[in-house]
Amino acid sequence: MRRLAYVDNLRVVLTVLVILHHVALTYGNIPAWYHFEQAHDPSGWALDILVMFDQAFFMGFFFLISGFFTPGSYDRKGGGAFMRDRLLRLGIPLIVFLLLLRPLAMVGVYQDFDMPYWMFYIGSWDPGPMWFVEVLLVFAAVYAAVRRYGRIPRSGPEQAPGAAAIVACTVALAVVTFAWRLVVPVGLYVPVLGLPTPSHLPQYAGMFTLGVLAHRRGWFATLSRRAGRLGFAAAGLGTTVLLPLRFMSGGAVADLAQAAWEAVFAAGVVIGLLVLFRERFNAQRARGRFLSEQAYTVYIIHPVVLVGLAYAFSWLQAAAIVKFAVVSVLALPLCWALAFLVRALPGARRIL
């Protein structure tokens, strides 16, 4: 399958969002990162808002793109080779992160524990942001099993789903997410597996499945420009209507409003960005190719870079948003430069 420049460019933007997301966690009011400096000024709430909006769609978007490229990879390699490739490209980075990079990212956390390091090392077993790779490996295995033991009808390009079908899928996602969270509430953490947002699994599984279907049916290419404009409009309208309802109500109404907003916002932004990048950013020069080639490695190594920079600037007494800006501006080029050096190691490019 030929490379799609606009999809590669989207992956770069989403990887940048991952970095900004985790820098925002560092300096906001949500203690969900390896290094946390509680915000002591109102700008911390702006960082929390960024985290909330990111969380609503960006990891689902990653799963959509991953699902999109999965059928082609399986077709080229066959079942056994496909899974060996997934274990190589996903499993080895996961193990490297768990064994080597995780201890570096958690070096400051250990200072708060009165126990031998080996006990902390084992007891703090957690894939961190590599939970995405962990879940993606499971999705790939499920897809391979369905391809091997099920019957998937071959289908050629067809028109992308219309407004009615998109609305129906969005409503279904909202309902399923709401029901799922009756059992798996927002904020639940799964130790060892390290899933920070299991409450979002319906979106992740749904997006991956839609990505698979989009590949088979050519939906990315046939989404209309009007669909992109309506997507952004729906995301804005959903935010205007559903988010206030979420914060002004309580109980089941608030939970349903939250699930509905996430579904509408994710669907709208994903469709809008797909069309926007296909129409406006569907080309790459040398710099764009460089950024996209390193993006996966950046995702793997960025926790160590962010934690290192956070400690380096722990002396800085400034507003949360200022520290966020300083660390972000330094982290982005540093992550890409380090990723380039990692990929230059012998054999690394076969995996990364």
Protein Blocks (a to p, Z undefined) as FASTA:
>chain_A
ZZdfklmmmmmmmmmmmmmmmmmmmmmmbdcbfbdcddfbfklmmmmmmmmmmmmmmmmm
mmmmmmmmmmmmmmmnommlmmmmmmmmmmmmmmmmmmmmmmmmmmmmmmmpccdfklmm
mmmgcekjmlmmmmmmmmmmmmmmmmmmmccddddddddddfklmmmmmmmmmmmmmmmm
mmmcghiacehklpablmlmmmmmmmmmmmmmmmmnommmmocfklmmmmmmmmmmmmmm
mmmmmmmmghjllmmmmmmmmmmmmmmmmmmmmmmmmmmmgcccfklmmmmmmmmmmmmm
mmmmmmmmmmmmmmpgcdfklmmmmmmmmmmmmmmmmmmmmmmpghklmmZZ
